[in-house]
Amino acid sequence: MLRHVIAPLALLAFTACADIAAPPPPPLAAVSTAPRLAPEDLVRVIVFDEPRLSGEYRVSRAGTLTLPLIGTITAGNRTPYEVERAIESSMREAALHREPVAAVQLLGPRGAFQTALR
């Protein structure tokens, strides 16, 4: 008899706990704070296991980077992260590496050196 009373109470306790909702995740930032590359920006590109692609490059007036072995990559109005993914994708397409890893760092924004000289 006691068993018939305890079992439903235990079931009720477990189902009551299941109804408690987890707190909602924090809201995502509406605007990304990552810098966007623009013409004349100076960037450092590092491609692991491929030193021929690593070096410092300036974004052209057309908003592109021209890299050896893979050619032209669109960089203008992209974040460094987006350019990294584009370099990796181009390397895979050119069959240079199965799992490439690239890093892009903004060294100097457009006009930074010109302002310093004035």
Helices and strands as residue ranges (DSSP letters): H 2-18, E 42-47, E 55-58, E 64-67, E 71-74, H 80-93, E 102-108, H 112-117
